[in-house]
Amino acid sequence: MVASSRSYADFTPEATFDIKKVDLHRLEEGPPLTATLTREEGLKYYRTMQTIRRMELKADQLYKQKIIRGFCHLYDGQEACAVGIEGGITLSDHLITAYRAHGYTLTRGGTVREIMAELTGRRGGIAKGKGGSMHMYTKNFYGGNGIVGAQVPLGAGVALACKYLGNDQLCVSLYGDGAANQGQIFETYNMSSLWKLPIIFICENNQYGMGTSVERSSASTEYYKRGDYIPGLRVDGMDVLCVREATKFAADHCRSGKGPILMELQTYRYHGHSMSDPVLPTVPSWLDVLWVVDHSVYTWETVECEKPSSIAVLDTNWCAWHLLPYPVQRHLYLDLPVHPLNGTHTQSMSQLS
């Protein structure tokens, strides 16, 4: 084993990167063409993306072992979208997405232990073992929604609450290219524009709706222009800094009272639509572009050490959640506002010993 003679003092604490120009719709200017990244930010982004990647690969393994059952839509390949979006907003802002939600559950404050426990239906899961892969929630994160496109109008409702309360918060409402042709999305565009709601519509265009390519399903694949009267951005969704800067730009637009804005993130998933899809991963398991080593922000040694670190997180949490109990039948009637049989309020699961 060869130890590096270089120390952290040999490297700059931050670096400026050139990022790709964003395509614009109904905007005179867009996000900047450069982005500054500190050492701490770079390591945080890399660690989070790596953890999501390892978590999803572990979920793939557990599904094939029949430990995880039912619907399971993996997020590997799209990590830069989730991490970049979170870098451009705050945890006091709100976010709602579709059923490919594991990555956002982590970036919104969930833990690997809670997510893996939920995937396996354990009582210690983030939704207490009742939601599974598609229905996970944390503070200011509203899922995980199983109905295609249904989260978009719900996100507009959250944005309406933000405007009503005057709290300078916004809502990010995500959907995929497969949901982009849903009528309810266009109705939501209309209402949001009329009421100038602080909402960022984000289409995560991973090129396929289930197994159908965007060219075969959409007469127009310029999803960032779909809002017509709503300004739009088309962004490289595989570049975390590009996503971050575009999200900051969109957030400033919303907070200034200009109403909604639409972003299309061009990305790609490395699994099929769900674990029931026989399509195999088409790329290596590790992140494809280790951009954090550019400009000597990190050494290769620093980045490489994050790989076993992320694996250790999964191994440690396996020990933590693998032994958690499953919900029992009486838990079906807990955490409901009103008892379905007698109309009385029910006990919360948190009250259980």
RAZIKA-V916235 format. One record per run of one state. SS is the DSSP state (~ for helix, > for strand, _ for the rest). FROM is the first residue (numbers start at 1). TO is the last residue. Records with the same first field share a line. If there is no record, write none. Layout:
# RAZIKA-V916235
SS: FROM-TO + FROM-TO
This chain:
# RAZIKA-V916235
_: 1-7 + 11-13 + 19-22 + 26-33 + 65-78 + 89-93 + 97-101 + 108-111 + 120-121 + 123-131 + 135-137 + 139-140 + 142-149 + 166-170 + 177-182 + 196-198 + 206-207 + 210-211 + 218-222 + 226-231 + 237-239 + 256-260 + 267-290 + 297-299 + 322-325 + 327-328 + 334-348 + 352-353
~: 8-10 + 39-64 + 79-88 + 102-107 + 112-119 + 132-134 + 150-165 + 183-195 + 214-217 + 223-225 + 240-255 + 291-296 + 300-321 + 329-333 + 349-351
>: 14-18 + 23-25 + 34-38 + 94-96 + 122-122 + 138-138 + 141-141 + 171-176 + 199-205 + 208-209 + 212-213 + 232-236 + 261-266 + 326-326
